[in-house]
Amino acid sequence: MARDYSDIRRKARSDYVFRRFTQATIAAAHGVSEATVGRWKKAAKDEGDDWDRARSAHVIAGEGVEAVVSTIVEDFMIQAQAILDEIKHSEHTMQEKVALLVSLSDAMTKMAASAKRFAPKVSELGVAQDVMSKLLDFVRSEFPHHAQAVLEIIEPFGEHISEMYAT
C-alpha cells in the first residue's frame, strides 16, 4: 500500500513558501528525496498552485520588495558562480570562454543595475558590508594586534547595519 504523503506535502509547501527553505532542506527535514519535493512543486504548479509565486507574494507582503530583490540577486550570484565553474572546467575554446564570460558579465551588470533601481537600499547594504570586510582585512594586515577588538565591534555593527538598511 502506498504511503500517504499529503500531510508532508502540505508541510513542505509551507516550509518553501513561508520559511523560504530550499528543496534540499525540505527533503532532509521531512525524510523524502529532493526529487520528490521537486515533483510535488511541479505537480502543484500544474494544478494552479505555483509555490514560487506564493513565496514571492509572501515575501513582498511581509518584508517588501527589497527582500525579494535581495533573494533574486543572491540566487543570481549562486548561478553565476556555477556558470563560472562550468566555464573554468569546460572544454570550450578560449574564444568561446571569452564570449561566455562577456555574456555573463553583461548579465551581472544588468542585474546590478536592476537591483539598484528596484531596491537601492540592497545596493547600499552591499557597499556597507564590503567596506566593513575591507576594513577588517586591513586591520588584520596592518594592525593584527587590534584585529580581535575590531572583529568584536564589526560583527554586531554588521547586524545593526543590516537592520538599518532593511527598513
N, C-alpha and C positions, 0 to 999 in steps of 0.2 A: 504494500500500500504506500502511495506517495505521501511524503510529508507535507503538511500544510504550512506554507511559508508566509501566509498573508499578514500575520502579526509582525514578523521580522521585516517584511517588505514595507509595511507602514512605518516601522521604526527607522528603517534605512532611509526612506524618503524624508522623514523628519530630521534625521541627522544631516542629510545632504542639504536640505533647504534651510533649516533654522540654525544648525550648528556649523554649517559650512565644512563638514568633514569631506575628505577625499574618498573616492570609491574604495581605495585600498584600506583606509582606516575603517570604513564601514564594514567591509568584508571581514577584517580581523576582529572587530568588535562583536559581530553577530555570528561568527563561525561559518561563513559562506565564502565562496570564491569571489574574487574581484570580477570575474567574467559574469557571475550570477547577478551581481549588483548592476553591472552594465546592461545585462538583458532586461532586468526589472525597469531600469531607467528608460531604455529604448521602448519597451512594451508600454510603459506609462505614456510616453510621448505619442506613440501611435494611437493611444486611446484618448489623447487630448490633454494629458497632464504632463506638461513639459517641466521637469524638475529644475532645469537651468533657468527658465523664465521665472518660475516661482521663487527660486533662490535670489535672483536679481531684484525682483519686486520686493521681497522681504528686506533685503539689504537697503534698498533705496528708501523704503518706508521707515526702517529703523535707524539706519546710520547715514543716509544721504548719498548723493551721487558720488561724493569724493571717495567713499569706501568702495563703491563699485569700480570706479576708475582705478583705484589703488590695486584692487584684486585683478583687474584686467591687465594692468601693467606688470604686476607680479607674474601672472600666467604667461604673458608675452615673453618676459625675460627668461623664464624657465624654458620655453620653447626655443627661444633664440640660442640659449646655451646648448640645447640638444642639437640644433642645426649646426652650430659651430663645431661641436664634437664630431658630427657626421662629416662635415667638410674636411676637418683635420684628418680623419681616419679613412676617407673615401679614396677611391682610385680615379677620381676625376683628374683631368689635365690641370695644369697650373692656370691656364686661361679660363677654364670652367670654374675653378675655385675662386678666382678673382671676380668673375661675373656673379657667382653666388654670394660672395661677401659684399659686393656692391649692392646687390638687391636687398640683402639683409640689413645693411647699413641704412639704405633708403627707408625700409620699413620701420627701423628703430627711430629714425629721425621723425617720421610721420607720427609714430606712436607717442613720442615725447611731446611733439607739438600739440597733438590732440589732447593728451593728458593735461598739459598746461592750460589749454583753453577751457576744458571741462572742469578741472579741479586744480586751480592754481596753488592751493594750499598743499596738495600732494607733492607738487614740484618743489615748493619751498621747504617742505619737510625733508625731502631727499637731499637738498642742498645743506640743510642744517645738520643732518646726520652725517653727511660726507665731511663737513668741516670738523665735527666732533671727532670722527675717526682719524682724520689727518692730524688734528691736534694731539690725540693720544699717541699716534705713531711718532710725531715729532718729539714729544716728551720722552717716550721710550728710547729714542735715538740720542737726543741731546742732553736729557736730564733724567737718566734711568733711575736715579735715587728718588725722584718725585713721582715716578710712574704709578705706584700703588695709590698714592694720595689722589692723583688726578683721576685714576680709574674709579675710586670710591665716589668721587664727585660726578663724573661723567655718566655713570650708569643711571643714577636716579634723575639726573638732569635730562638724560635722553628720554626717559619716561615722561617727564614734565613737558618737554618739547613736543612729544607725540600727542599728548593731551591738548596742548595749546593749538596745534595745527589740525586737530580732529574736529574742533568746534567751529 
